[in-house]
Amino acid sequence: MLLEKEIQKLMNELGKSEVAKINISGTTITARAFEDASKLFLSTPVYRGGNFIPKSVRQCLTQKAPFDEDHIKTSLKVDEDNFQIDLNYMDTVDHCNNKQRFIDLLEEFSWLAEKWRGYLDEHDKNDLVRIPVK
């Protein structure tokens, strides 16, 4: 559950600099307001590959995740330079025009990020090379 003061701080930061960060259950979410604060963009990393993004992780990005139904519309973006995959959300501010709807949006986005992390990590294990020990 998000604290009132955290939400107020986030909204104040967005009003001043159009970019703010909030931590929800260990997930750091970057929020950006743009087009005269009429649109909201949320982003958080869901996979970090070190120096490589495995083939099985890339393949699951093209498939529908088993948990990705009846939720907010998000997208995944591969950051090739940093070997990272980000979960993104963008919509008009009208969609979260009151504080409770904004809190619900942040909590759902955080929940989806955790689900994607687990899903991508599970696929990451598919590319591990098994070495039998004698």
Secondary structure, DSSP 8 states (H G I E B T S, - for coil): ---HHHHHHHHHHHHHHSEEEEEETTEEEEEEEETTTTEEEEEEEEEE-TT---HHHHHHTTS--TT-SSS--EEEEEETTTTEEEEEEEEEGGGG-SHHHHHHHHHHHHHHHHHHHHHHHHHHGGG-------
